[in-house]
C-alpha cells in the first residue's frame, strides 16, 4: 500500500510541476490550457462532431463548467454547436475553421514546450518507459 501511495504522490507532484510550467508558457496567452484542451479533443474527433457528454468524459471538469466554457468558445467563434439529430436533448460540438487554426497554432508551440520540459528531463529510453507505465496504469483502471 505504501509503495502505491508513494508512486501516486510522485506522479501527481511531477504532473503539477510540469503543468505549472506549461500553463505559464506563451502559447496560452490567448486561450487557457483548459480551453485549449477542449479544442484539442474536438480536433481529434474523426467525424468532426463530438457529443458534449463524450467530450466531458475526456476532461477533468464538471458538466456545468464545460457547458459554460463551450458557450464562451462559441462566442469567440471557435466552436459550433447543434442539436444531435437522433436525440434533440443531445448537443454536438465541432471546431470552426477559426478554432481549428488556433488549435493548430497553439498546438505547435505547446508540443515544442513539452519537448523542452519533459524531453529535457528524461532520456529517450526513460520517455518510452514512462509512456509504457502510464499506458499500463490507464489500462489497469479502465481509462
PyMOL commands that set and color helices and strands:
alter all, ss='L'
color gray80, all
select helices_A, chain A and resi 2-23+26-28+33-43+52-57+63-75+97-121+124-140
alter helices_A, ss='H'
color red, helices_A
select strands_A, chain A and resi 50-51+79-84+87-95
alter strands_A, ss='S'
color yellow, strands_A
deselect
rebuild
show_as cartoon
